[in-house]
Amino acid sequence: MMLAMNFLSEWMGDPYASPAGAIGRLLLAAALGAAIGMEREHRGHGAGFRTQILVGVGACMIMLIALRFGEVFGATVGGGSVSTDPARAISGVMGGIGFLGAGAIIRQGASIRG
C-alpha cells in the first residue's frame, strides 16, 4: 500500500505544492468511480455511472481538504491553535458512503436485491 502511495506521489506530484497534484488525484478518483459505475450499470444495479463518479470525486475532495486543513488553519487563533483531525473527515465520508450503500439495497417481496 505504501509503495502505491509513493508511486502516486511521484507520478502526480505533491497535491499541495501545485494544483496539478490535486487535480490528478481527482481525475483518478473520477476514473475509478466511472469504472465501478459502468460495471454496476452493465449489471442493471442502482447507483450507476454518474453516482459513482460523484461519490469518488466527493470523497477524494473531502480527504484532500481534510489533510490540508491543519496546515492552512493550524496557525494560532486567539492565543490558541486550531485542532484538526483528518480521521473525523474520514468517518464522515465513510458514513456517507454507507448511507448510499444502504439506499441501494432493495427489498422485493421475500428476496433482497442490491
Secondary structure, DSSP 4 states (H G I P E B T S, - for coil): -HHHHHHHHHHH--TTTSHHHHHHHHHHHHHHHHHHHHHHHHTT-SS-HHHHHHHHHHHHHHHHHHHHHHHHH-SEETTEE----HHHHHHHHHHHHHHHHHHT-EEETTEEE-
